[in-house]
Amino acid sequence: MKSTVETLSPTRIKLVIEVPFDELKESFDEAYATIGKQVVVPGFRKGKVPARVIEQRFGRGAVLDEAVNNAVPKAYDEALRENSIVPVARPDIEVTDIKDGELLAFTAEVDIRPEFELPAYDTVKVEVANATPTDEDIETQLTSLRTRFATLKDVDRAAIDGDVLLVDLAGETPEGDSVDDLVGNALSYELGTEGMLPGFDEAVRGAVKDGEVTFSFTPQNGDWTGVDLVVHVKVQSVRERELPELNDDFAQLASEFDTVAELRSDVQERLVRMKKLQQADEAREKTHEALLALIDIPLPEGVIKAEVEDHFSDGHAGEESHRAEVEEQARTGLKSQFILDKIAEIEEISVGETELSAWLVQNAPRYGMAPDQFAQALMSANQVPMAIQDIRRGKALAAAMKQVSIVDADGNVVDLAILETDLNPSVTESE
């Protein structure tokens, strides 16, 4: 087989491929077998019809067409490998010449991943937040813990955010008819959480015990969409939380520790761990953003256009601003794939079964499935290669992060190896 590459643009090439007939024996064997299974010839069992009989009964042309259909995809894949081409879309193939017994020639135009250079990773510098919790962070956590053990006390003042109200609710239409979905009695609600109806907090803030307020609410979905409903609220009581005193007794009540000092120390350690996790996530995100900003890559416009059109394939044209947003997301996503795939190739990154299993366990809950179910669904949809590619790209970014300069807000170097050890001490213990 002979193949030549013609560059049509930085993101599109044309392959010219010629295959001598002496290399098509396997394709012809498959063609005879395929046709033999589809036809019935008296005197022969189905699937056992000799090649010469097939040609006599159905013509050389039928065999030739079937053989070419078998040969073209194989020759195309081989030409991609020989020329180190990474396609990013389906090819446009045109058979240009068939000389029976001599030659099969065809062309394939396809969008490809363009050539580009990766930067020296040690020139990339990203800054992440400090991993040291402030005194305020610690106090916030302790206050949150105390809030869980708080008692409620009735107060006679106006309601403020953080108070727990006991309310009766009644909704009605502009005509005065009751709306069953907006009726409730003795509902407990923490003011300021914006967890009731839109406008509820604003209307009730400042109310007092036995007070009544009314406000309007216009549902955006359901049976009353677009209807201006009237909501009446009666405040049965206003209660504030009384937090337990932060002392050794509370430490023993709320934790396994005997003293506040021990509890505070534990809170600090937990915050450090949480902030290190956040630090690692921030480093990953900012390294990715830095690579995207540093590397300029021409993108195949046909692939971008197809992705945008697929997004709006439900018939909705979408506003120009929304279409522009979808297009920008498509460009960023494709550029990211190009960069991470090239890093993976250079670093010779592979994905093992253990990593795939861990990925399945991690992602299955997002789809409401058990890992085994999720694996079966991926196999049925032929999506396992995409899952492996996703894992490989994640490993590629991790490989780049190890060479990038990462510092915290104070300029201290963040050592990812130490960070990983701190977050996963069992890893080093088992090695």
Phi, psi and omega in degrees: 000141178236136179223142174232153183244128174247123181277116179271327176197173179301342183238011180213135180230165176236121176265131173249116190238133176234130182237116176296149183295335180290351176262005184255009183304314181299320180293322177292320178300317179294324179295313178299318181295319180295313180294319181300330179281343185262345187243161176241120179240121180307134178096352181230142175288150180298130181089356181242020181283126180297154182301317183295327179291319179301316181292323179293318185279323189242355174093148178296329183298320180296319179293318181298315179300315181294319180295319179296318178298328177284322189282323187301310180300322180294315180295323179297313179298320179295321179295322176299315181295315182299325184258008178052049181258134177251101180285151178235010178202172177287145182279155168263109186254137177224120176283121186258339182199134172228111174249103185304125180087352183237300194208143168242125179233138176207164176242154178220115174261133185207146173284139185229166170286125183288163175281137176201161181258141174275146179285163171290120187299330183288356174271350182269129180230129178233150180245135179237167181291158176294152178262002181269119179290146177275167176301324180295320177301316182294316180296323179298318179293319179294321178296320178298319179294318178296325180298326179294339180250016183285157172251156181259135183232128178296140178229155182260003182272176177290146184289137176233166179302137183102339176289151176254118184258150170249117189229154168254140185235138176212126179248150178213158179283168176302336179274354178097005179280143181290143176251107187302325182292346181245034178242129178198146181237144177053048179274130178268130186212133177271117182293136179102353181271352180054038184255005179258235179263152174304127180094348183295309184300315181299321182289322188271338180301125182097354179287160180239171178304135181071006178282157179232138178226156179227139176213166181261146180219127180244103181300146178259357176204172180089192185293336185251027181304127177081358181266131179281098181271154178252131182242125178255132181236128172248126182269108179287320180202155174242123183233140176250155179275135172254114183278142177293151179295140180278093180218185183296326178298317179295319179302319180290327179288318190262354184207184177270007184262155182268337184229159176296324181299318179293319179297315180298318179298320179294318177300318180297317180297319179295321179294320178300314180298315180298317181291330176291322174299315178296323179297316179296316178297319180294320178297319179297313182295317184286329174296317178299314180297321181295319178295318178298321182287326185281330189258125179258119184230128171290139183247143178291111185297328179297321179292318179299312181300317180297321180293320178295314180297323178296324179298325182257024183288353179282002178102346179275122182291325180082146177291156182302320181296321179290319178298319179297322179294316179296319179296319179295320177296320178296318180296314181296317180297317181291318178299318178299317179299315180302312184295310184292324178295321180291320176301316181298321179293314182295320181277358180053052183274133176235171181235125180266169181298322180298320180292321178294319178298317179296321178296319179296317180297320182289322188263342182304317181300333180298335181252011178066033182234159168283156181306318180296318177298315181298317179298316179296319180297319179296319180294319179297325181268005182056041183255003180300317177302325179292322178295317179297320178296322179297316178296317182297320179293322177298320178292326178296317178296320178297322179295320178293321181300327182293341182254350180279149176277116182242124180233157176270182185297338179268002180089003179283138180291133177261112180273110184295328179296316177293321180299317180294322178295318180297322184278335182226067184300334181294337181297310182288330181293328184273347183280000000 
